[in-house]
Amino acid sequence: MTTTDPGLTAGLTAGLTAGFIAAATGGHATIAGGEDLRCRGVSTDTRGSVAGTCFVALSGPRHDAHEHLAAARDGGAVLALVSRP
């Protein structure tokens, strides 16, 4: 990824935090760990390793990953990016 946005570059090199992900997606962080909670990357599929990641609950016409939030939590995901409560 190439960027000239210093805020985005700083967020990527410092690691992903809940606050950074919230700001980058136009959302807000509502977690017990606060905006400084860090994850080691992102995941979209609970069939693989999600430990330490931000699980992104993708939703489409044939699949809704919101149905797998419990599996992501149980697999060790530290954050979840969701489009509904």
Secondary structure, DSSP 8 states (H G I E B T S, - for coil): -----HHHHHHHHH-EEHHHHHHHHT-----TT-TT-EES-EES-TTS--TTSEEE--B-SS-BGGGGHHHHHHTT-SEEE-S--
